[in-house]
């Protein structure tokens, strides 16, 4: 489920990101990856 939501966000952002600068895209993906990592850690660690 989490992977599906991440893929959905990435696909949505890919469409929007074409209108943004490359720096903002990199920042978005780095932030998204960090958030997913924290969610997975919280889920795994209970």
Backbone as JSON Lines, residues from 0, in Angstrom:
{"i":0,"aa":"X","n":[0.84,-1.2,0.0],"ca":[0.0,0.0,0.0],"c":[0.88,1.26,0.0]}
{"i":1,"aa":"X","n":[1.88,1.27,0.87],"ca":[2.77,2.43,0.93],"c":[3.51,2.62,-0.39]}
{"i":2,"aa":"X","n":[3.94,1.5,-0.98],"ca":[4.64,1.57,-2.27],"c":[3.73,2.13,-3.35]}
{"i":3,"aa":"X","n":[2.45,1.69,-3.32],"ca":[1.48,2.18,-4.3],"c":[1.3,3.69,-4.16]}
{"i":4,"aa":"X","n":[1.14,4.16,-2.94],"ca":[0.96,5.6,-2.72],"c":[2.19,6.39,-3.16]}
{"i":5,"aa":"X","n":[3.37,5.85,-2.89],"ca":[4.6,6.52,-3.31],"c":[4.67,6.6,-4.83]}
{"i":6,"aa":"X","n":[4.32,5.51,-5.5],"ca":[4.33,5.49,-6.97],"c":[3.33,6.5,-7.52]}
{"i":7,"aa":"X","n":[2.18,6.58,-6.88],"ca":[1.15,7.53,-7.31],"c":[1.64,8.97,-7.15]}
{"i":8,"aa":"X","n":[2.27,9.26,-6.02],"ca":[2.81,10.6,-5.8],"c":[3.91,10.93,-6.8]}
{"i":9,"aa":"X","n":[4.77,9.96,-7.07],"ca":[5.86,10.18,-8.02],"c":[5.3,10.44,-9.42]}
{"i":10,"aa":"X","n":[4.29,9.66,-9.82],"ca":[3.69,9.85,-11.15],"c":[3.03,11.23,-11.24]}
{"i":11,"aa":"X","n":[2.31,11.6,-10.2],"ca":[1.66,12.91,-10.18],"c":[2.7,14.02,-10.22]}
{"i":12,"aa":"X","n":[3.73,13.87,-9.41],"ca":[4.76,14.89,-9.38],"c":[5.51,14.97,-10.7]}
{"i":13,"aa":"X","n":[5.67,13.85,-11.37],"ca":[6.37,13.86,-12.65],"c":[5.66,14.76,-13.65]}
{"i":14,"aa":"X","n":[4.34,14.73,-13.64],"ca":[3.57,15.59,-14.54],"c":[3.71,17.06,-14.14]}
{"i":15,"aa":"X","n":[3.59,17.34,-12.85],"ca":[3.71,18.71,-12.36],"c":[5.15,19.21,-12.48]}
{"i":16,"aa":"X","n":[6.09,18.3,-12.21],"ca":[7.51,18.66,-12.18],"c":[8.05,19.19,-13.48]}
{"i":17,"aa":"X","n":[7.38,18.86,-14.59],"ca":[7.84,19.34,-15.88],"c":[7.73,20.86,-15.97]}
{"i":18,"aa":"X","n":[6.89,21.42,-15.12],"ca":[6.72,22.87,-15.1],"c":[7.64,23.54,-14.07]}
{"i":19,"aa":"X","n":[8.31,22.71,-13.26],"ca":[9.18,23.23,-12.21],"c":[10.64,23.15,-12.63]}
{"i":20,"aa":"X","n":[11.49,23.71,-11.81],"ca":[12.92,23.62,-12.08],"c":[13.45,22.28,-11.61]}
{"i":21,"aa":"X","n":[14.58,21.88,-12.15],"ca":[15.2,20.6,-11.78],"c":[15.55,20.58,-10.28]}
{"i":22,"aa":"X","n":[15.98,21.68,-9.75],"ca":[16.34,21.74,-8.33],"c":[15.15,21.41,-7.43]}
{"i":23,"aa":"X","n":[13.97,21.92,-7.78],"ca":[12.78,21.63,-6.99],"c":[12.41,20.16,-7.08]}
{"i":24,"aa":"X","n":[12.57,19.57,-8.26],"ca":[12.27,18.15,-8.42],"c":[13.18,17.31,-7.54]}
{"i":25,"aa":"X","n":[14.46,17.6,-7.56],"ca":[15.41,16.84,-6.75],"c":[15.07,16.97,-5.27]}
{"i":26,"aa":"X","n":[14.73,18.19,-4.86],"ca":[14.36,18.43,-3.47],"c":[13.11,17.65,-3.1]}
{"i":27,"aa":"X","n":[12.12,17.64,-3.99],"ca":[10.88,16.92,-3.73],"c":[11.14,15.43,-3.55]}
{"i":28,"aa":"X","n":[11.89,14.84,-4.48],"ca":[12.14,13.4,-4.42],"c":[12.98,13.04,-3.2]}
{"i":29,"aa":"X","n":[13.93,13.88,-2.84],"ca":[14.74,13.62,-1.65],"c":[13.86,13.65,-0.41]}
{"i":30,"aa":"X","n":[12.97,14.63,-0.33],"ca":[12.06,14.75,0.8],"c":[11.09,13.57,0.84]}
{"i":31,"aa":"X","n":[10.54,13.2,-0.32],"ca":[9.62,12.08,-0.4],"c":[10.3,10.79,0.05]}
{"i":32,"aa":"X","n":[11.51,10.58,-0.42],"ca":[12.26,9.37,-0.06],"c":[12.51,9.34,1.44]}
{"i":33,"aa":"X","n":[12.85,10.47,2.02],"ca":[13.09,10.57,3.46],"c":[11.82,10.25,4.25]}
{"i":34,"aa":"X","n":[10.69,10.79,3.81],"ca":[9.41,10.53,4.49],"c":[9.02,9.06,4.4]}
{"i":35,"aa":"X","n":[9.2,8.46,3.24],"ca":[8.87,7.04,3.07],"c":[9.76,6.2,3.97]}
{"i":36,"aa":"X","n":[11.04,6.54,4.04],"ca":[11.96,5.81,4.91],"c":[11.54,5.88,6.37]}
{"i":37,"aa":"X","n":[11.11,7.04,6.81],"ca":[10.65,7.19,8.2],"c":[9.38,6.4,8.45]}
{"i":38,"aa":"X","n":[8.46,6.42,7.49],"ca":[7.22,5.67,7.64],"c":[7.49,4.17,7.71]}
{"i":39,"aa":"X","n":[8.38,3.69,6.85],"ca":[8.72,2.27,6.85],"c":[9.4,1.89,8.16]}
{"i":40,"aa":"X","n":[10.3,2.72,8.65],"ca":[10.97,2.44,9.92],"c":[9.96,2.4,11.07]}
{"i":41,"aa":"X","n":[9.04,3.34,11.08],"ca":[8.02,3.39,12.13],"c":[7.14,2.14,12.06]}
{"i":42,"aa":"X","n":[6.81,1.71,10.86],"ca":[5.97,0.52,10.68],"c":[6.71,-0.72,11.13]}
{"i":43,"aa":"X","n":[7.97,-0.84,10.75],"ca":[8.75,-2.03,11.08],"c":[9.07,-2.09,12.57]}
{"i":44,"aa":"X","n":[9.29,-0.93,13.17],"ca":[9.67,-0.89,14.58],"c":[8.45,-0.84,15.51]}
{"i":45,"aa":"X","n":[7.27,-0.78,14.93],"ca":[6.05,-0.81,15.73],"c":[5.82,0.47,16.46]}
